[in-house]
Amino acid sequence: MVVDAKRSYEECRRQRLEENRKRMEELNLGRLAQALKASSPKPSPMKQAKRPTQPVDPSSVRVRRSSRVASKTPPNYKEVPIEPLGRPRRSYQRRDLLNRFYASDEARQNAIERAEQIELGLGSDFPTFLKPMLQSHVTGGFWLGLPVQFCKTHLPLKDEMITLVDEDGNEFPTKYLAKKTGLSGGWRGFAIDHQLVDGDALVFQLVKSTTFKVFIIRVSELTDNEENDTNSGVSPLERSTKRIKPSRK
């Protein structure tokens, strides 16, 4: 039974192939295939196997440059050691912002009144202004904004280095930003060296075009010391110079 079934399958297959061949002859499919093959374009003789590329020496290739910079000397990107600064920069420890000192309104006002007396005692030979200290001046950002009108009248119109001289004669160079009318670089060192805190009042006296004499009135000073000096006939300016100042590190 298996042999008969296999034989009948082969006969059916051969019969189907014969029928397909006759149909192709009737439709001329064989001739059409030959004609299409003959009319197809021949492969281009330029198409050849890719040749292996050889590495190019960068020094032998001429670099294309813009006509605007062709006459200029090519840039040199070789690292050049930086010369050390003539004056070493002082390092300061970061203040503990969690233990900030906050002056009371009464103590703050008391410091301002004492600063006004000192400013009055300086006379009018040199321009002065009074600046009470806030947290932003003595912690964190260490930025000191100066009175705008004072800056426009007495200070340079462009950025300049301004020297702060304390009551001991120590000088502190600071960076004055004309557009922002304030002190930036260098002010942080002055504030830390003199242990300035919130509520202190400073009197700035412009003794030269770019030099300030700075008088510090501390909010922590006891008023009874002030009363004793008043009874003994000591002026506010002399009283400020008698204060004990922190030593520079």
DADA-V844691 format. One record per residue. N is the residue number from 1. RES is the residue in three letters. PHI is phi in whole degrees, -180 to 180 (none if undefined). PSI is psi in degrees with one decimal (999 if undefined). Layout:
n = {N | N}
res = {RES | RES}
phi = {PHI | PHI}
psi = {PSI | PSI}
This chain:
n = {1 | 2 | 3 | 4 | 5 | 6 | 7 | 8 | 9 | 10 | 11 | 12 | 13 | 14 | 15 | 16 | 17 | 18 | 19 | 20 | 21 | 22 | 23 | 24 | 25 | 26 | 27 | 28 | 29 | 30 | 31 | 32 | 33 | 34 | 35 | 36 | 37 | 38 | 39 | 40 | 41 | 42 | 43 | 44 | 45 | 46 | 47 | 48 | 49 | 50 | 51 | 52 | 53 | 54 | 55 | 56 | 57 | 58 | 59 | 60 | 61 | 62 | 63 | 64 | 65 | 66 | 67 | 68 | 69 | 70 | 71 | 72 | 73 | 74 | 75 | 76 | 77 | 78 | 79 | 80 | 81 | 82 | 83 | 84 | 85 | 86 | 87 | 88 | 89 | 90 | 91 | 92 | 93 | 94 | 95 | 96 | 97 | 98 | 99 | 100 | 101 | 102 | 103 | 104 | 105 | 106 | 107 | 108 | 109 | 110 | 111 | 112 | 113 | 114 | 115 | 116 | 117 | 118 | 119 | 120 | 121 | 122 | 123 | 124 | 125 | 126 | 127 | 128 | 129 | 130 | 131 | 132 | 133 | 134 | 135 | 136 | 137 | 138 | 139 | 140 | 141 | 142 | 143 | 144 | 145 | 146 | 147 | 148 | 149 | 150 | 151 | 152 | 153 | 154 | 155 | 156 | 157 | 158 | 159 | 160 | 161 | 162 | 163 | 164 | 165 | 166 | 167 | 168 | 169 | 170 | 171 | 172 | 173 | 174 | 175 | 176 | 177 | 178 | 179 | 180 | 181 | 182 | 183 | 184 | 185 | 186 | 187 | 188 | 189 | 190 | 191 | 192 | 193 | 194 | 195 | 196 | 197 | 198 | 199 | 200 | 201 | 202 | 203 | 204 | 205 | 206 | 207 | 208 | 209 | 210 | 211 | 212 | 213 | 214 | 215 | 216 | 217 | 218 | 219 | 220 | 221 | 222 | 223 | 224 | 225 | 226 | 227 | 228 | 229 | 230 | 231 | 232 | 233 | 234 | 235 | 236 | 237 | 238 | 239 | 240 | 241 | 242 | 243 | 244 | 245 | 246 | 247 | 248 | 249}
res = {MET | VAL | VAL | ASP | ALA | LYS | ARG | SER | TYR | GLU | GLU | CYS | ARG | ARG | GLN | ARG | LEU | GLU | GLU | ASN | ARG | LYS | ARG | MET | GLU | GLU | LEU | ASN | LEU | GLY | ARG | LEU | ALA | GLN | ALA | LEU | LYS | ALA | SER | SER | PRO | LYS | PRO | SER | PRO | MET | LYS | GLN | ALA | LYS | ARG | PRO | THR | GLN | PRO | VAL | ASP | PRO | SER | SER | VAL | ARG | VAL | ARG | ARG | SER | SER | ARG | VAL | ALA | SER | LYS | THR | PRO | PRO | ASN | TYR | LYS | GLU | VAL | PRO | ILE | GLU | PRO | LEU | GLY | ARG | PRO | ARG | ARG | SER | TYR | GLN | ARG | ARG | ASP | LEU | LEU | ASN | ARG | PHE | TYR | ALA | SER | ASP | GLU | ALA | ARG | GLN | ASN | ALA | ILE | GLU | ARG | ALA | GLU | GLN | ILE | GLU | LEU | GLY | LEU | GLY | SER | ASP | PHE | PRO | THR | PHE | LEU | LYS | PRO | MET | LEU | GLN | SER | HIS | VAL | THR | GLY | GLY | PHE | TRP | LEU | GLY | LEU | PRO | VAL | GLN | PHE | CYS | LYS | THR | HIS | LEU | PRO | LEU | LYS | ASP | GLU | MET | ILE | THR | LEU | VAL | ASP | GLU | ASP | GLY | ASN | GLU | PHE | PRO | THR | LYS | TYR | LEU | ALA | LYS | LYS | THR | GLY | LEU | SER | GLY | GLY | TRP | ARG | GLY | PHE | ALA | ILE | ASP | HIS | GLN | LEU | VAL | ASP | GLY | ASP | ALA | LEU | VAL | PHE | GLN | LEU | VAL | LYS | SER | THR | THR | PHE | LYS | VAL | PHE | ILE | ILE | ARG | VAL | SER | GLU | LEU | THR | ASP | ASN | GLU | GLU | ASN | ASP | THR | ASN | SER | GLY | VAL | SER | PRO | LEU | GLU | ARG | SER | THR | LYS | ARG | ILE | LYS | PRO | SER | ARG | LYS}
phi = {none | -66 | -67 | -66 | -67 | -68 | -67 | -65 | -67 | -64 | -66 | -65 | -68 | -63 | -65 | -68 | -63 | -65 | -67 | -66 | -64 | -65 | -65 | -63 | -66 | -66 | -89 | 58 | -65 | -64 | -66 | -62 | -64 | -66 | -68 | -63 | -66 | -71 | -86 | -69 | -66 | -78 | -62 | -65 | -69 | -75 | -76 | -130 | -65 | -65 | -83 | -65 | -81 | -100 | -63 | -104 | -74 | -59 | -69 | -87 | -98 | -81 | -80 | -78 | -128 | -65 | -63 | -72 | -118 | -64 | -84 | -85 | -71 | -58 | -68 | -110 | -98 | -71 | -69 | -112 | -62 | -82 | -71 | -67 | -68 | -66 | -116 | -63 | -81 | -75 | -107 | -124 | -74 | -68 | -74 | -78 | -71 | -75 | -110 | -65 | -97 | -115 | -78 | -76 | -61 | -66 | -67 | -63 | -66 | -63 | -66 | -65 | -65 | -66 | -67 | -64 | -66 | -67 | -62 | -65 | -72 | -75 | 83 | -118 | -67 | -125 | -67 | -135 | -153 | -109 | -136 | -72 | -86 | -116 | -60 | -67 | -82 | -119 | -143 | 69 | -75 | 52 | -119 | -118 | -82 | -103 | -56 | -62 | -65 | -63 | -64 | -67 | -87 | -119 | -102 | -59 | -86 | -129 | -58 | -153 | -85 | -118 | -98 | -103 | -114 | -82 | -72 | -95 | 88 | -76 | -103 | -132 | -73 | -132 | -96 | -96 | -101 | -66 | -66 | -96 | 46 | -161 | -101 | -116 | -60 | 99 | -67 | -59 | -64 | -63 | -64 | -74 | -61 | -100 | 52 | -70 | -133 | -59 | 102 | -63 | -122 | -116 | -109 | -103 | -119 | -81 | -87 | -139 | -61 | -132 | -136 | -111 | -90 | -116 | -110 | -107 | -113 | -89 | -70 | -84 | -67 | -81 | -70 | -68 | -64 | -67 | -66 | -64 | -68 | -65 | -67 | -90 | 84 | -85 | -75 | -59 | -68 | -67 | -64 | -68 | -77 | -84 | -67 | -78 | -106 | -70 | -75 | -76 | -92}
psi = {-40.2 | -39.6 | -39.8 | -38.7 | -37.9 | -38.8 | -42.0 | -33.0 | -43.2 | -38.8 | -41.5 | -36.1 | -44.6 | -38.4 | -38.8 | -39.6 | -39.8 | -38.9 | -39.3 | -38.7 | -41.2 | -39.0 | -39.8 | -38.8 | -39.6 | -36.0 | -1.8 | 33.9 | -34.9 | -44.3 | -40.0 | -39.4 | -41.2 | -37.9 | -42.8 | -38.6 | -39.0 | -32.8 | -8.8 | 141.9 | 146.2 | 150.4 | 141.3 | 135.1 | -14.8 | -21.2 | 107.0 | 170.5 | 136.9 | 132.9 | 143.7 | 132.3 | 143.7 | 144.4 | 142.3 | 135.2 | 119.1 | -30.8 | -22.4 | -6.5 | 131.0 | 124.1 | 130.2 | 128.7 | 151.1 | 148.5 | -23.9 | -26.9 | 7.4 | -33.6 | -8.9 | 158.8 | 132.0 | 143.5 | 147.5 | 117.1 | 13.6 | 135.6 | 131.4 | 128.6 | 138.1 | 131.0 | 140.3 | 147.9 | 149.4 | -34.9 | 117.4 | 140.7 | 131.3 | 144.7 | 141.2 | 141.3 | 143.1 | 134.2 | 150.7 | 102.7 | -18.3 | -21.6 | 42.0 | 149.7 | 127.4 | 118.2 | 146.1 | 160.3 | -38.2 | -45.0 | -37.5 | -45.0 | -36.5 | -41.3 | -38.6 | -41.4 | -40.7 | -36.0 | -36.3 | -37.3 | -40.8 | -42.4 | -38.7 | -37.1 | -16.2 | -17.6 | -169.4 | 14.8 | -34.5 | 143.7 | 142.2 | 161.5 | 158.2 | 138.0 | 105.8 | 142.6 | 137.0 | 173.0 | -37.7 | -19.8 | -30.9 | -6.3 | 164.1 | -106.6 | -26.0 | 58.7 | 130.8 | 106.1 | 135.7 | 158.4 | 127.5 | -46.9 | -37.6 | -43.0 | -42.8 | -30.1 | -38.6 | -20.6 | 163.4 | 153.9 | -6.1 | 167.8 | 138.3 | 156.4 | 126.6 | 134.3 | 130.8 | 127.3 | 120.2 | -177.0 | -11.0 | -0.3 | 5.1 | 136.3 | 140.2 | 108.0 | 134.9 | 157.6 | 118.5 | 124.4 | 110.8 | -43.6 | -32.5 | -3.8 | 58.5 | 170.9 | 132.5 | -98.7 | 132.9 | -27.7 | -35.5 | -43.9 | -40.1 | -45.2 | -40.2 | -43.1 | -33.2 | 8.1 | 46.6 | 143.3 | 169.9 | 130.1 | -19.7 | 151.2 | 132.4 | 138.5 | 121.6 | 126.2 | 117.3 | 95.1 | -21.3 | 174.6 | -30.3 | 31.8 | 127.1 | 134.0 | 128.0 | 126.7 | 128.9 | 125.2 | 114.7 | 137.5 | -20.3 | -4.7 | 141.9 | 139.2 | -24.1 | -30.9 | -36.8 | -39.8 | -38.5 | -41.2 | -34.3 | -41.3 | -27.7 | 0.8 | 20.5 | 133.0 | 159.6 | -37.0 | -42.3 | -35.3 | -36.4 | -34.7 | -15.6 | -9.1 | 148.2 | 125.8 | 149.5 | 142.3 | 145.7 | 143.5 | 999}
